[in-house]
């Protein structure tokens, strides 16, 4: 579980209950961010349809491939 500095520091400095609650909160934040990502993707497609533009392709519109 301790794969990076944050996880290692967290595991050393907190007890099990706090660690579990922190990871649960972080997972909920991740879920919300994924939902926001899909909402923005949906809105972008609706915007393109409304103004008669071509829809962006799935592979071209993802910045994470470029940023990594």
mmCIF file as Biopython writes it, N, C-alpha, C and O atoms, coordinates in Angstrom:
data_model
#
loop_
_atom_site.group_PDB
_atom_site.id
_atom_site.type_symbol
_atom_site.label_atom_id
_atom_site.label_alt_id
_atom_site.label_comp_id
_atom_site.label_asym_id
_atom_site.label_entity_id
_atom_site.label_seq_id
_atom_site.pdbx_PDB_ins_code
_atom_site.Cartn_x
_atom_site.Cartn_y
_atom_site.Cartn_z
_atom_site.occupancy
_atom_site.B_iso_or_equiv
_atom_site.auth_seq_id
_atom_site.auth_asym_id
_atom_site.pdbx_PDB_model_num
ATOM 1   N N  . UNK A ? 1  ? 0.822   -1.184 0.000   1.0 0.0 1  A 1 
ATOM 2   C CA . UNK A ? 1  ? 0.000   0.000  0.000   1.0 0.0 1  A 1 
ATOM 3   C C  . UNK A ? 1  ? 0.871   1.256  0.000   1.0 0.0 1  A 1 
ATOM 4   O O  . UNK A ? 1  ? 0.487   2.269  -0.584  1.0 0.0 1  A 1 
ATOM 5   N N  . UNK A ? 2  ? 2.013   1.205  0.632   1.0 0.0 2  A 1 
ATOM 6   C CA . UNK A ? 2  ? 2.863   2.374  0.728   1.0 0.0 2  A 1 
ATOM 7   C C  . UNK A ? 2  ? 3.753   2.467  -0.505  1.0 0.0 2  A 1 
ATOM 8   O O  . UNK A ? 2  ? 4.890   1.994  -0.489  1.0 0.0 2  A 1 
ATOM 9   N N  . UNK A ? 3  ? 3.249   3.067  -1.558  1.0 0.0 3  A 1 
ATOM 10  C CA . UNK A ? 3  ? 3.975   3.100  -2.821  1.0 0.0 3  A 1 
ATOM 11  C C  . UNK A ? 3  ? 4.709   4.414  -3.049  1.0 0.0 3  A 1 
ATOM 12  O O  . UNK A ? 3  ? 5.612   4.472  -3.884  1.0 0.0 3  A 1 
ATOM 13  N N  . UNK A ? 4  ? 4.346   5.461  -2.333  1.0 0.0 4  A 1 
ATOM 14  C CA . UNK A ? 4  ? 5.004   6.745  -2.550  1.0 0.0 4  A 1 
ATOM 15  C C  . UNK A ? 4  ? 5.258   7.440  -1.216  1.0 0.0 4  A 1 
ATOM 16  O O  . UNK A ? 4  ? 4.941   6.893  -0.160  1.0 0.0 4  A 1 
ATOM 17  N N  . UNK A ? 5  ? 5.832   8.653  -1.261  1.0 0.0 5  A 1 
ATOM 18  C CA . UNK A ? 5  ? 6.177   9.371  -0.025  1.0 0.0 5  A 1 
ATOM 19  C C  . UNK A ? 5  ? 4.946   9.671  0.825   1.0 0.0 5  A 1 
ATOM 20  O O  . UNK A ? 5  ? 4.972   9.506  2.044   1.0 0.0 5  A 1 
ATOM 21  N N  . UNK A ? 6  ? 3.877   10.110 0.181   1.0 0.0 6  A 1 
ATOM 22  C CA . UNK A ? 6  ? 2.663   10.457 0.927   1.0 0.0 6  A 1 
ATOM 23  C C  . UNK A ? 6  ? 2.117   9.247  1.669   1.0 0.0 6  A 1 
ATOM 24  O O  . UNK A ? 6  ? 1.789   9.340  2.852   1.0 0.0 6  A 1 
ATOM 25  N N  . UNK A ? 7  ? 2.018   8.120  0.987   1.0 0.0 7  A 1 
ATOM 26  C CA . UNK A ? 7  ? 1.475   6.914  1.615   1.0 0.0 7  A 1 
ATOM 27  C C  . UNK A ? 7  ? 2.382   6.421  2.734   1.0 0.0 7  A 1 
ATOM 28  O O  . UNK A ? 7  ? 1.896   5.992  3.781   1.0 0.0 7  A 1 
ATOM 29  N N  . UNK A ? 8  ? 3.686   6.478  2.526   1.0 0.0 8  A 1 
ATOM 30  C CA . UNK A ? 8  ? 4.622   6.040  3.556   1.0 0.0 8  A 1 
ATOM 31  C C  . UNK A ? 8  ? 4.531   6.923  4.789   1.0 0.0 8  A 1 
ATOM 32  O O  . UNK A ? 8  ? 4.482   6.417  5.910   1.0 0.0 8  A 1 
ATOM 33  N N  . UNK A ? 9  ? 4.506   8.235  4.595   1.0 0.0 9  A 1 
ATOM 34  C CA . UNK A ? 9  ? 4.408   9.167  5.713   1.0 0.0 9  A 1 
ATOM 35  C C  . UNK A ? 9  ? 3.094   8.987  6.450   1.0 0.0 9  A 1 
ATOM 36  O O  . UNK A ? 9  ? 3.048   9.029  7.680   1.0 0.0 9  A 1 
ATOM 37  N N  . UNK A ? 10 ? 2.034   8.788  5.695   1.0 0.0 10 A 1 
ATOM 38  C CA . UNK A ? 10 ? 0.717   8.619  6.287   1.0 0.0 10 A 1 
ATOM 39  C C  . UNK A ? 10 ? 0.646   7.340  7.105   1.0 0.0 10 A 1 
ATOM 40  O O  . UNK A ? 10 ? 0.068   7.323  8.192   1.0 0.0 10 A 1 
ATOM 41  N N  . UNK A ? 11 ? 1.222   6.289  6.592   1.0 0.0 11 A 1 
ATOM 42  C CA . UNK A ? 11 ? 1.193   4.998  7.286   1.0 0.0 11 A 1 
ATOM 43  C C  . UNK A ? 11 ? 1.996   5.050  8.581   1.0 0.0 11 A 1 
ATOM 44  O O  . UNK A ? 11 ? 1.607   4.439  9.576   1.0 0.0 11 A 1 
ATOM 45  N N  . UNK A ? 12 ? 3.106   5.768  8.576   1.0 0.0 12 A 1 
ATOM 46  C CA . UNK A ? 12 ? 3.941   5.869  9.779   1.0 0.0 12 A 1 
ATOM 47  C C  . UNK A ? 12 ? 3.316   6.741  10.854  1.0 0.0 12 A 1 
ATOM 48  O O  . UNK A ? 12 ? 3.431   6.435  12.041  1.0 0.0 12 A 1 
ATOM 49  N N  . UNK A ? 13 ? 2.656   7.825  10.457  1.0 0.0 13 A 1 
ATOM 50  C CA . UNK A ? 13 ? 2.227   8.844  11.417  1.0 0.0 13 A 1 
ATOM 51  C C  . UNK A ? 13 ? 0.774   8.755  11.857  1.0 0.0 13 A 1 
ATOM 52  O O  . UNK A ? 13 ? 0.340   9.585  12.656  1.0 0.0 13 A 1 
ATOM 53  N N  . UNK A ? 14 ? 0.010   7.799  11.379  1.0 0.0 14 A 1 
ATOM 54  C CA . UNK A ? 14 ? -1.390  7.715  11.779  1.0 0.0 14 A 1 
ATOM 55  C C  . UNK A ? 14 ? -1.729  6.297  12.221  1.0 0.0 14 A 1 
ATOM 56  O O  . UNK A ? 14 ? -1.041  5.334  11.881  1.0 0.0 14 A 1 
ATOM 57  N N  . UNK A ? 15 ? -2.809  6.199  12.987  1.0 0.0 15 A 1 
ATOM 58  C CA . UNK A ? 15 ? -3.260  4.870  13.381  1.0 0.0 15 A 1 
ATOM 59  C C  . UNK A ? 15 ? -4.149  4.280  12.293  1.0 0.0 15 A 1 
ATOM 60  O O  . UNK A ? 15 ? -4.445  4.952  11.305  1.0 0.0 15 A 1 
ATOM 61  N N  . UNK A ? 16 ? -4.579  3.030  12.463  1.0 0.0 16 A 1 
ATOM 62  C CA . UNK A ? 16 ? -5.292  2.325  11.399  1.0 0.0 16 A 1 
ATOM 63  C C  . UNK A ? 16 ? -6.639  2.949  11.072  1.0 0.0 16 A 1 
ATOM 64  O O  . UNK A ? 16 ? -7.013  3.019  9.901   1.0 0.0 16 A 1 
ATOM 65  N N  . UNK A ? 17 ? -7.369  3.398  12.069  1.0 0.0 17 A 1 
ATOM 66  C CA . UNK A ? 17 ? -8.698  3.962  11.814  1.0 0.0 17 A 1 
ATOM 67  C C  . UNK A ? 17 ? -8.586  5.261  11.022  1.0 0.0 17 A 1 
ATOM 68  O O  . UNK A ? 17 ? -9.325  5.477  10.061  1.0 0.0 17 A 1 
ATOM 69  N N  . UNK A ? 18 ? -7.668  6.114  11.426  1.0 0.0 18 A 1 
ATOM 70  C CA . UNK A ? 18 ? -7.464  7.374  10.710  1.0 0.0 18 A 1 
ATOM 71  C C  . UNK A ? 18 ? -6.981  7.118  9.289   1.0 0.0 18 A 1 
ATOM 72  O O  . UNK A ? 18 ? -7.419  7.780  8.349   1.0 0.0 18 A 1 
ATOM 73  N N  . UNK A ? 19 ? -6.083  6.160  9.139   1.0 0.0 19 A 1 
ATOM 74  C CA . UNK A ? 19 ? -5.581  5.810  7.818   1.0 0.0 19 A 1 
ATOM 75  C C  . UNK A ? 19 ? -6.710  5.335  6.910   1.0 0.0 19 A 1 
ATOM 76  O O  . UNK A ? 19 ? -6.785  5.718  5.742   1.0 0.0 19 A 1 
ATOM 77  N N  . UNK A ? 20 ? -7.584  4.500  7.457   1.0 0.0 20 A 1 
ATOM 78  C CA . UNK A ? 20 ? -8.725  4.002  6.683   1.0 0.0 20 A 1 
ATOM 79  C C  . UNK A ? 20 ? -9.662  5.141  6.291   1.0 0.0 20 A 1 
ATOM 80  O O  . UNK A ? 20 ? -10.136 5.187  5.156   1.0 0.0 20 A 1 
ATOM 81  N N  . UNK A ? 21 ? -9.931  6.051  7.209   1.0 0.0 21 A 1 
ATOM 82  C CA . UNK A ? 21 ? -10.810 7.187  6.914   1.0 0.0 21 A 1 
ATOM 83  C C  . UNK A ? 21 ? -10.195 8.116  5.864   1.0 0.0 21 A 1 
ATOM 84  O O  . UNK A ? 21 ? -10.903 8.633  5.000   1.0 0.0 21 A 1 
ATOM 85  N N  . UNK A ? 22 ? -8.898  8.323  5.940   1.0 0.0 22 A 1 
ATOM 86  C CA . UNK A ? 22 ? -8.230  9.188  4.955   1.0 0.0 22 A 1 
ATOM 87  C C  . UNK A ? 22 ? -8.298  8.564  3.565   1.0 0.0 22 A 1 
ATOM 88  O O  . UNK A ? 22 ? -8.590  9.246  2.583   1.0 0.0 22 A 1 
ATOM 89  N N  . UNK A ? 23 ? -8.027  7.257  3.491   1.0 0.0 23 A 1 
ATOM 90  C CA . UNK A ? 23 ? -8.097  6.600  2.183   1.0 0.0 23 A 1 
ATOM 91  C C  . UNK A ? 23 ? -9.529  6.555  1.652   1.0 0.0 23 A 1 
ATOM 92  O O  . UNK A ? 23 ? -9.737  6.653  0.442   1.0 0.0 23 A 1 
ATOM 93  N N  . UNK A ? 24 ? -10.507 6.410  2.526   1.0 0.0 24 A 1 
ATOM 94  C CA . UNK A ? 24 ? -11.901 6.440  2.083   1.0 0.0 24 A 1 
ATOM 95  C C  . UNK A ? 24 ? -12.257 7.821  1.533   1.0 0.0 24 A 1 
ATOM 96  O O  . UNK A ? 24 ? -12.927 7.928  0.506   1.0 0.0 24 A 1 
ATOM 97  N N  . UNK A ? 25 ? -11.811 8.872  2.214   1.0 0.0 25 A 1 
ATOM 98  C CA . UNK A ? 25 ? -12.072 10.236 1.737   1.0 0.0 25 A 1 
ATOM 99  C C  . UNK A ? 25 ? -11.376 10.482 0.399   1.0 0.0 25 A 1 
ATOM 100 O O  . UNK A ? 25 ? -11.953 11.098 -0.497  1.0 0.0 25 A 1 
ATOM 101 N N  . UNK A ? 26 ? -10.145 10.005 0.262   1.0 0.0 26 A 1 
ATOM 102 C CA . UNK A ? 26 ? -9.423  10.188 -0.998  1.0 0.0 26 A 1 
ATOM 103 C C  . UNK A ? 26 ? -10.097 9.435  -2.141  1.0 0.0 26 A 1 
ATOM 104 O O  . UNK A ? 26 ? -10.118 9.917  -3.274  1.0 0.0 26 A 1 
ATOM 105 N N  . UNK A ? 27 ? -10.642 8.265  -1.855  1.0 0.0 27 A 1 
ATOM 106 C CA . UNK A ? 27 ? -11.363 7.525  -2.899  1.0 0.0 27 A 1 
ATOM 107 C C  . UNK A ? 27 ? -12.637 8.248  -3.308  1.0 0.0 27 A 1 
ATOM 108 O O  . UNK A ? 27 ? -12.981 8.260  -4.490  1.0 0.0 27 A 1 
ATOM 109 N N  . UNK A ? 28 ? -13.346 8.853  -2.354  1.0 0.0 28 A 1 
ATOM 110 C CA . UNK A ? 28 ? -14.545 9.622  -2.687  1.0 0.0 28 A 1 
ATOM 111 C C  . UNK A ? 28 ? -14.187 10.835 -3.529  1.0 0.0 28 A 1 
ATOM 112 O O  . UNK A ? 28 ? -14.914 11.187 -4.458  1.0 0.0 28 A 1 
ATOM 113 N N  . UNK A ? 29 ? -13.077 11.472 -3.209  1.0 0.0 29 A 1 
ATOM 114 C CA . UNK A ? 29 ? -12.624 12.611 -4.016  1.0 0.0 29 A 1 
ATOM 115 C C  . UNK A ? 29 ? -12.312 12.155 -5.435  1.0 0.0 29 A 1 
ATOM 116 O O  . UNK A ? 29 ? -12.648 12.843 -6.399  1.0 0.0 29 A 1 
ATOM 117 N N  . UNK A ? 30 ? -11.667 10.991 -5.567  1.0 0.0 30 A 1 
ATOM 118 C CA . UNK A ? 30 ? -11.374 10.446 -6.882  1.0 0.0 30 A 1 
ATOM 119 C C  . UNK A ? 30 ? -12.653 10.149 -7.662  1.0 0.0 30 A 1 
ATOM 120 O O  . UNK A ? 30 ? -12.721 10.418 -8.861  1.0 0.0 30 A 1 
ATOM 121 N N  . UNK A ? 31 ? -13.654 9.605  -7.002  1.0 0.0 31 A 1 
ATOM 122 C CA . UNK A ? 31 ? -14.933 9.320  -7.654  1.0 0.0 31 A 1 
ATOM 123 C C  . UNK A ? 31 ? -15.579 10.613 -8.144  1.0 0.0 31 A 1 
ATOM 124 O O  . UNK A ? 31 ? -16.088 10.665 -9.263  1.0 0.0 31 A 1 
ATOM 125 N N  . UNK A ? 32 ? -15.564 11.649 -7.318  1.0 0.0 32 A 1 
ATOM 126 C CA . UNK A ? 32 ? -16.154 12.938 -7.707  1.0 0.0 32 A 1 
ATOM 127 C C  . UNK A ? 32 ? -15.403 13.523 -8.900  1.0 0.0 32 A 1 
ATOM 128 O O  . UNK A ? 32 ? -16.025 14.053 -9.821  1.0 0.0 32 A 1 
ATOM 129 N N  . UNK A ? 33 ? -14.077 13.433 -8.894  1.0 0.0 33 A 1 
ATOM 130 C CA . UNK A ? 33 ? -13.293 13.952 -10.015 1.0 0.0 33 A 1 
ATOM 131 C C  . UNK A ? 33 ? -13.583 13.188 -11.304 1.0 0.0 33 A 1 
ATOM 132 O O  . UNK A ? 33 ? -13.649 13.788 -12.377 1.0 0.0 33 A 1 
ATOM 133 N N  . UNK A ? 34 ? -13.754 11.883 -11.208 1.0 0.0 34 A 1 
ATOM 134 C CA . UNK A ? 34 ? -14.101 11.097 -12.394 1.0 0.0 34 A 1 
ATOM 135 C C  . UNK A ? 34 ? -15.484 11.469 -12.923 1.0 0.0 34 A 1 
ATOM 136 O O  . UNK A ? 34 ? -15.691 11.540 -14.134 1.0 0.0 34 A 1 
ATOM 137 N N  . UNK A ? 35 ? -16.431 11.706 -12.011 1.0 0.0 35 A 1 
ATOM 138 C CA . UNK A ? 35 ? -17.760 12.136 -12.443 1.0 0.0 35 A 1 
ATOM 139 C C  . UNK A ? 35 ? -17.721 13.511 -13.101 1.0 0.0 35 A 1 
ATOM 140 O O  . UNK A ? 35 ? -18.405 13.746 -14.097 1.0 0.0 35 A 1 
ATOM 141 N N  . UNK A ? 36 ? -16.924 14.415 -12.547 1.0 0.0 36 A 1 
ATOM 142 C CA . UNK A ? 36 ? -16.772 15.741 -13.159 1.0 0.0 36 A 1 
ATOM 143 C C  . UNK A ? 36 ? -16.126 15.641 -14.540 1.0 0.0 36 A 1 
ATOM 144 O O  . UNK A ? 36 ? -16.502 16.362 -15.464 1.0 0.0 36 A 1 
ATOM 145 N N  . UNK A ? 37 ? -15.167 14.754 -14.668 1.0 0.0 37 A 1 
ATOM 146 C CA . UNK A ? 37 ? -14.518 14.540 -15.959 1.0 0.0 37 A 1 
ATOM 147 C C  . UNK A ? 37 ? -15.542 14.078 -16.989 1.0 0.0 37 A 1 
ATOM 148 O O  . UNK A ? 37 ? -15.562 14.586 -18.111 1.0 0.0 37 A 1 
ATOM 149 N N  . UNK A ? 38 ? -16.394 13.122 -16.622 1.0 0.0 38 A 1 
ATOM 150 C CA . UNK A ? 38 ? -17.402 12.653 -17.579 1.0 0.0 38 A 1 
ATOM 151 C C  . UNK A ? 38 ? -18.431 13.735 -17.880 1.0 0.0 38 A 1 
ATOM 152 O O  . UNK A ? 38 ? -18.901 13.847 -19.013 1.0 0.0 38 A 1 
ATOM 153 N N  . UNK A ? 39 ? -18.786 14.534 -16.874 1.0 0.0 39 A 1 
ATOM 154 C CA . UNK A ? 39 ? -19.738 15.617 -17.104 1.0 0.0 39 A 1 
ATOM 155 C C  . UNK A ? 39 ? -19.169 16.629 -18.088 1.0 0.0 39 A 1 
ATOM 156 O O  . UNK A ? 39 ? -19.872 17.073 -18.996 1.0 0.0 39 A 1 
ATOM 157 N N  . UNK A ? 40 ? -17.894 17.001 -17.916 1.0 0.0 40 A 1 
ATOM 158 C CA . UNK A ? 40 ? -17.277 17.950 -18.839 1.0 0.0 40 A 1 
ATOM 159 C C  . UNK A ? 40 ? -17.172 17.369 -20.245 1.0 0.0 40 A 1 
ATOM 160 O O  . UNK A ? 40 ? -17.361 18.084 -21.229 1.0 0.0 40 A 1 
ATOM 161 N N  . UNK A ? 41 ? -16.876 16.095 -20.340 1.0 0.0 41 A 1 
ATOM 162 C CA . UNK A ? 41 ? -16.820 15.446 -21.652 1.0 0.0 41 A 1 
ATOM 163 C C  . UNK A ? 41 ? -18.187 15.483 -22.324 1.0 0.0 41 A 1 
ATOM 164 O O  . UNK A ? 41 ? -18.289 15.751 -23.521 1.0 0.0 41 A 1 
ATOM 165 N N  . UNK A ? 42 ? -19.223 15.216 -21.563 1.0 0.0 42 A 1 
ATOM 166 C CA . UNK A ? 42 ? -20.592 15.265 -22.089 1.0 0.0 42 A 1 
ATOM 167 C C  . UNK A ? 42 ? -20.931 16.683 -22.553 1.0 0.0 42 A 1 
ATOM 168 O O  . UNK A ? 42 ? -21.493 16.869 -23.633 1.0 0.0 42 A 1 
ATOM 169 N N  . UNK A ? 43 ? -20.588 17.684 -21.732 1.0 0.0 43 A 1 
ATOM 170 C CA . UNK A ? 43 ? -20.884 19.073 -22.089 1.0 0.0 43 A 1 
ATOM 171 C C  . UNK A ? 43 ? -20.111 19.511 -23.329 1.0 0.0 43 A 1 
ATOM 172 O O  . UNK A ? 43 ? -20.636 20.266 -24.148 1.0 0.0 43 A 1 
ATOM 173 N N  . UNK A ? 44 ? -18.883 19.050 -23.477 1.0 0.0 44 A 1 
ATOM 174 C CA . UNK A ? 44 ? -18.097 19.380 -24.665 1.0 0.0 44 A 1 
ATOM 175 C C  . UNK A ? 44 ? -18.754 18.800 -25.907 1.0 0.0 44 A 1 
ATOM 176 O O  . UNK A ? 44 ? -18.832 19.470 -26.937 1.0 0.0 44 A 1 
ATOM 177 N N  . UNK A ? 45 ? -19.226 17.568 -25.821 1.0 0.0 45 A 1 
ATOM 178 C CA . UNK A ? 45 ? -19.898 16.951 -26.967 1.0 0.0 45 A 1 
ATOM 179 C C  . UNK A ? 45 ? -21.205 17.659 -27.291 1.0 0.0 45 A 1 
ATOM 180 O O  . UNK A ? 45 ? -21.523 17.851 -28.465 1.0 0.0 45 A 1 
ATOM 181 N N  . UNK A ? 46 ? -21.968 18.050 -26.277 1.0 0.0 46 A 1 
ATOM 182 C CA . UNK A ? 46 ? -23.215 18.788 -26.511 1.0 0.0 46 A 1 
ATOM 183 C C  . UNK A ? 46 ? -22.929 20.158 -27.129 1.0 0.0 46 A 1 
ATOM 184 O O  . UNK A ? 46 ? -23.656 20.598 -28.019 1.0 0.0 46 A 1 
ATOM 185 N N  . UNK A ? 47 ? -21.885 20.826 -26.667 1.0 0.0 47 A 1 
ATOM 186 C CA . UNK A ? 47 ? -21.478 22.113 -27.213 1.0 0.0 47 A 1 
ATOM 187 C C  . UNK A ? 47 ? -21.127 21.969 -28.694 1.0 0.0 47 A 1 
ATOM 188 O O  . UNK A ? 47 ? -21.547 22.778 -29.522 1.0 0.0 47 A 1 
ATOM 189 N N  . UNK A ? 48 ? -20.352 20.931 -29.018 1.0 0.0 48 A 1 
ATOM 190 C CA . UNK A ? 48 ? -19.964 20.703 -30.414 1.0 0.0 48 A 1 
ATOM 191 C C  . UNK A ? 48 ? -21.190 20.403 -31.269 1.0 0.0 48 A 1 
ATOM 192 O O  . UNK A ? 48 ? -21.292 20.897 -32.392 1.0 0.0 48 A 1 
ATOM 193 N N  . UNK A ? 49 ? -22.112 19.612 -30.762 1.0 0.0 49 A 1 
ATOM 194 C CA . UNK A ? 49 ? -23.332 19.300 -31.513 1.0 0.0 49 A 1 
ATOM 195 C C  . UNK A ? 49 ? -24.196 20.542 -31.719 1.0 0.0 49 A 1 
ATOM 196 O O  . UNK A ? 49 ? -24.740 20.747 -32.804 1.0 0.0 49 A 1 
ATOM 197 N N  . UNK A ? 50 ? -24.323 21.356 -30.699 1.0 0.0 50 A 1 
ATOM 198 C CA . UNK A ? 50 ? -25.175 22.536 -30.757 1.0 0.0 50 A 1 
ATOM 199 C C  . UNK A ? 50 ? -24.682 23.539 -31.797 1.0 0.0 50 A 1 
ATOM 200 O O  . UNK A ? 50 ? -25.487 24.133 -32.514 1.0 0.0 50 A 1 
ATOM 201 N N  . UNK A ? 51 ? -23.373 23.729 -31.883 1.0 0.0 51 A 1 
ATOM 202 C CA . UNK A ? 51 ? -22.816 24.697 -32.817 1.0 0.0 51 A 1 
ATOM 203 C C  . UNK A ? 51 ? -22.399 24.068 -34.143 1.0 0.0 51 A 1 
ATOM 204 O O  . UNK A ? 51 ? -21.794 24.744 -34.975 1.0 0.0 51 A 1 
ATOM 205 N N  . UNK A ? 52 ? -22.705 22.806 -34.353 1.0 0.0 52 A 1 
ATOM 206 C CA . UNK A ? 52 ? -22.419 22.157 -35.621 1.0 0.0 52 A 1 
ATOM 207 C C  . UNK A ? 52 ? -20.959 21.841 -35.847 1.0 0.0 52 A 1 
ATOM 208 O O  . UNK A ? 52 ? -20.519 21.722 -36.991 1.0 0.0 52 A 1 
ATOM 209 N N  . UNK A ? 53 ? -20.211 21.706 -34.790 1.0 0.0 53 A 1 
ATOM 210 C CA . UNK A ? 53 ? -18.794 21.373 -34.904 1.0 0.0 53 A 1 
ATOM 211 C C  . UNK A ? 53 ? -18.616 19.864 -34.866 1.0 0.0 53 A 1 
ATOM 212 O O  . UNK A ? 53 ? -19.502 19.133 -34.423 1.0 0.0 53 A 1 
ATOM 213 N N  . UNK A ? 54 ? -17.463 19.409 -35.335 1.0 0.0 54 A 1 
ATOM 214 C CA . UNK A ? 54 ? -17.170 17.982 -35.234 1.0 0.0 54 A 1 
ATOM 215 C C  . UNK A ? 54 ? -16.864 17.642 -33.778 1.0 0.0 54 A 1 
ATOM 216 O O  . UNK A ? 54 ? -16.209 18.410 -33.073 1.0 0.0 54 A 1 
ATOM 217 N N  . UNK A ? 55 ? -17.346 16.484 -33.343 1.0 0.0 55 A 1 
ATOM 218 C CA . UNK A ? 55 ? -17.040 16.038 -31.986 1.0 0.0 55 A 1 
ATOM 219 C C  . UNK A ? 55 ? -15.563 15.689 -31.880 1.0 0.0 55 A 1 
ATOM 220 O O  . UNK A ? 55 ? -14.995 15.136 -32.822 1.0 0.0 55 A 1 
ATOM 221 N N  . UNK A ? 56 ? -14.930 15.999 -30.755 1.0 0.0 56 A 1 
ATOM 222 C CA . UNK A ? 56 ? -13.530 15.597 -30.591 1.0 0.0 56 A 1 
ATOM 223 C C  . UNK A ? 56 ? -13.428 14.080 -30.437 1.0 0.0 56 A 1 
ATOM 224 O O  . UNK A ? 56 ? -14.283 13.449 -29.816 1.0 0.0 56 A 1 
ATOM 225 N N  . UNK A ? 57 ? -12.384 13.512 -31.004 1.0 0.0 57 A 1 
ATOM 226 C CA . UNK A ? 57 ? -12.222 12.056 -30.875 1.0 0.0 57 A 1 
ATOM 227 C C  . UNK A ? 57 ? -11.783 11.733 -29.443 1.0 0.0 57 A 1 
ATOM 228 O O  . UNK A ? 57 ? -11.251 12.589 -28.738 1.0 0.0 57 A 1 
ATOM 229 N N  . UNK A ? 58 ? -12.009 10.509 -29.036 1.0 0.0 58 A 1 
ATOM 230 C CA . UNK A ? 58 ? -11.690 10.115 -27.662 1.0 0.0 58 A 1 
ATOM 231 C C  . UNK A ? 58 ? -10.200 10.195 -27.363 1.0 0.0 58 A 1 
ATOM 232 O O  . UNK A ? 58 ? -9.807  10.579 -26.261 1.0 0.0 58 A 1 
ATOM 233 N N  . UNK A ? 59 ? -9.376  9.840  -28.327 1.0 0.0 59 A 1 
ATOM 234 C CA . UNK A ? 59 ? -7.941  9.799  -28.067 1.0 0.0 59 A 1 
ATOM 235 C C  . UNK A ? 59 ? -7.306  11.184 -28.164 1.0 0.0 59 A 1 
ATOM 236 O O  . UNK A ? 59 ? -6.322  11.459 -27.477 1.0 0.0 59 A 1 
ATOM 237 N N  . UNK A ? 60 ? -7.853  12.055 -29.003 1.0 0.0 60 A 1 
ATOM 238 C CA . UNK A ? 60 ? -7.267  13.391 -29.173 1.0 0.0 60 A 1 
ATOM 239 C C  . UNK A ? 60 ? -7.626  14.327 -28.023 1.0 0.0 60 A 1 
ATOM 240 O O  . UNK A ? 60 ? -6.874  15.255 -27.727 1.0 0.0 60 A 1 
ATOM 241 N N  . UNK A ? 61 ? -8.739  14.102 -27.386 1.0 0.0 61 A 1 
ATOM 242 C CA . UNK A ? 61 ? -9.197  15.046 -26.376 1.0 0.0 61 A 1 
ATOM 243 C C  . UNK A ? 61 ? -8.661  14.746 -24.985 1.0 0.0 61 A 1 
ATOM 244 O O  . UNK A ? 61 ? -8.961  15.476 -24.041 1.0 0.0 61 A 1 
ATOM 245 N N  . UNK A ? 62 ? -7.885  13.703 -24.845 1.0 0.0 62 A 1 
ATOM 246 C CA . UNK A ? 62 ? -7.363  13.352 -23.528 1.0 0.0 62 A 1 
ATOM 247 C C  . UNK A ? 62 ? -5.961  13.912 -23.348 1.0 0.0 62 A 1 
ATOM 248 O O  . UNK A ? 62 ? -5.032  13.522 -24.056 1.0 0.0 62 A 1 
ATOM 249 N N  . UNK A ? 63 ? -5.813  14.822 -22.406 1.0 0.0 63 A 1 
ATOM 250 C CA . UNK A ? 63 ? -4.521  15.456 -22.160 1.0 0.0 63 A 1 
ATOM 251 C C  . UNK A ? 63 ? -3.585  14.580 -21.342 1.0 0.0 63 A 1 
ATOM 252 O O  . UNK A ? 63 ? -2.374  14.803 -21.348 1.0 0.0 63 A 1 
ATOM 253 N N  . UNK A ? 64 ? -4.119  13.590 -20.639 1.0 0.0 64 A 1 
ATOM 254 C CA . UNK A ? 64 ? -3.242  12.781 -19.787 1.0 0.0 64 A 1 
ATOM 255 C C  . UNK A ? 64 ? -2.219  11.991 -20.599 1.0 0.0 64 A 1 
ATOM 256 O O  . UNK A ? 64 ? -1.157  11.643 -20.083 1.0 0.0 64 A 1 
ATOM 257 N N  . UNK A ? 65 ? -2.527  11.705 -21.866 1.0 0.0 65 A 1 
ATOM 258 C CA . UNK A ? 65 ? -1.544  11.017 -22.706 1.0 0.0 65 A 1 
ATOM 259 C C  . UNK A ? 65 ? -0.377  11.954 -23.033 1.0 0.0 65 A 1 
ATOM 260 O O  . UNK A ? 65 ? 0.762   11.504 -23.152 1.0 0.0 65 A 1 
ATOM 261 N N  . UNK A ? 66 ? -0.650  13.228 -23.177 1.0 0.0 66 A 1 
ATOM 262 C CA . UNK A ? 66 ? 0.383   14.195 -23.520 1.0 0.0 66 A 1 
ATOM 263 C C  . UNK A ? 66 ? 1.202   14.565 -22.273 1.0 0.0 66 A 1 
ATOM 264 O O  . UNK A ? 66 ? 2.422   14.718 -22.346 1.0 0.0 66 A 1 
ATOM 265 N N  . UNK A ? 67 ? 0.516   14.706 -21.130 1.0 0.0 67 A 1 
ATOM 266 C CA . UNK A ? 67 ? 1.181   15.192 -19.923 1.0 0.0 67 A 1 
ATOM 267 C C  . UNK A ? 67 ? 2.064   14.149 -19.245 1.0 0.0 67 A 1 
ATOM 268 O O  . UNK A ? 67 ? 2.958   14.510 -18.479 1.0 0.0 67 A 1 
ATOM 269 N N  . UNK A ? 68 ? 1.836   12.876 -19.507 1.0 0.0 68 A 1 
ATOM 270 C CA . UNK A ? 68 ? 2.657   11.856 -18.832 1.0 0.0 68 A 1 
ATOM 271 C C  . UNK A ? 68 ? 3.957   11.649 -19.487 1.0 0.0 68 A 1 
ATOM 272 O O  . UNK A ? 68 ? 4.753   10.826 -19.035 1.0 0.0 68 A 1 
#
